């Protein structure tokens, strides 16, 4: 192949169409004297490096899953929650069982994923997961049993709602009682396990959408902006209007206004 005989437009089209380039293609591009071709080479090399980095990250974040499958476990659930810290709204947990051949490079802790990407990942996970369950515990229940117990209750609900018996559960940070399957609690698990990361995405998108709905019912608080967290704007609204029915009355920043 003689790169010099191809126009920059033709080279760009080739890069876009081919899944795998000839072995020496990138080197040929680098040796081409045209600035436009060298820029294409730079961009393509950077894209390859990003792909390699994401593949390495995926391999690192599937170590727990691989170890469990080596033991014969098949239905592996990632379990995570969103909403421990807010002053309003529920705590939401998700339990997600991914198929063994699932591959979504870039999947990570929902807090590290841009909102638009998070929404896209959510749709892919819903489409391809073997099972998904959601557990919701509202503000009144959080006040009654405290946030840690409410978190565990939401996780239990999510696992049951998945309607598939887990062989093992990879859980972000906590240990649950009453589960008959293997448990692997992982501190910071949403950044260490793809199953927990998937659960964190599902829980985050689910809760954000719920808070956007609550914003329509209680527009004075701006729930669609801060999802119930204690921002200056939110605290000012509580002070001005008092707590709403979805506020957590036992939480600092709310109880003094109740």
Secondary structure, DSSP 8 states (H G I E B T S, - for coil): --GGGS-HHHHHHHHHH-SS--TTHHHHHHH---HHHHHHHHHHHHHHHHHHHHHHHHHHHTHHHHHHHHTT---EEEEEEE-SS-SBS-EEEEEEE--TT---TT---GGGS-HHHHHHHHHHHHHH-SEEEEEEE-HHHHHHH-HHHHHHHHHHHHHHHTTS--SEEEEES---SS--SEEEEETTGGGT-HHHHHHHHHHHHHHHHHHHHHHHHSGGG-HHHHTT---HHHHHHHHHH---TTB-TTSTTTTTT-
